[in-house]
Amino acid sequence: MIFPSAAGTWRDPDNFNKQWRKVRENLGVPDVTSHSFRKSVATLIDDAGLSARIGADQLGHAKVSMTQDRYMLRRKVHAEVAALLDRAINDE
């Protein structure tokens, strides 16, 4: 749960969308969706080395695989793969 109510419960989607639109306008980031924000939170959790279970709990997912497959954005570049592709392309 990224944006709990003051009572710590789920927010009404209609109320949340109105509030989220105002926040985006005030911050000058109209293109940031709640989904993209959730992905960012999951990626921050992952990059910090916290477990996928923690990420799933925070996002309200029963299955860790849902969080890993849909929300944890991987931006890792592996030098070994780049070198392998370079050798393959250059027939080394």
For each residue, the residues with C-beta under 8 A, 3 or more apart:
1: 4 10 58 59 60
2: 34 37 38 41 58 59
3: 11 16 20 34
4: 1 7 8 9 10 11
5: 8 9 10 11
6:
7: 4
8: 4 5
9: 4 5
10: 1 4 5 60
11: 3 4 5 15 16
12: 15 16
13: 16 17
14: 17 18
15: 11 12 18 19
16: 3 11 12 13 19 20 34
17: 13 14 20 21 34
18: 14 15 21 22
19: 15 16 22 23
20: 3 16 17 23 24 34
21: 17 18 24 25
22: 18 19 25 26
23: 19 20 26 27
24: 20 21 27 29 30 31 32
25: 21 22 28 30
26: 22 23
27: 23 24 32
28: 25
29: 24 32
30: 24 25
31: 24
32: 24 27 29 36 37
33: 36 37
34: 2 3 16 17 20 37 38
35: 38 39
36: 32 33 39 40
37: 2 32 33 34 40 41
38: 2 34 35 41 42 59 71
39: 35 36 42 43 71 73
40: 36 37 43 44
41: 2 37 38 44 45 55 58 59
42: 38 39 45 46 55 58 59 67 71 72 73
43: 39 40 46 47 71 72 73 75
44: 40 41 47 48
45: 41 42 48 50 54 55 58 72
46: 42 43 49 50 52 55 72
47: 43 44
48: 44 45
49: 46
50: 45 46 54 55
51: 54 55
52: 46 55 56 64 67 68 72
53: 56 57 64
54: 45 50 51 57 58
55: 41 42 45 46 50 51 52 58 59 61 64 67 68 71 72
56: 52 53 59 61 62 63 64 66 67
57: 53 54 60 61
58: 1 2 41 42 45 54 55
59: 1 2 38 41 42 55 56 67 71
60: 1 10 57
61: 55 56 57 64 66 67
62: 56 66
63: 56 66 67
64: 52 53 55 56 61 67 68
65: 68 69
66: 56 61 62 63 69 70 71
67: 42 52 55 56 59 61 63 64 70 71 72
68: 52 55 64 65 71 72
69: 65 66
70: 66 67
71: 38 39 42 43 55 59 66 67 68
72: 42 43 45 46 52 55 67 68
73: 39 42 43
74:
75: 43
76:
77: 81 82
78: 81 82
79: 82 83
80: 83 84
81: 77 78 84 85
82: 77 78 79 85 86
83: 79 80 86 87
84: 80 81 87 88
85: 81 82 88 89
86: 82 83 89 90 92
87: 83 84 90 92
88: 84 85 91
89: 85 86
90: 86 87
91: 88
92: 86 87
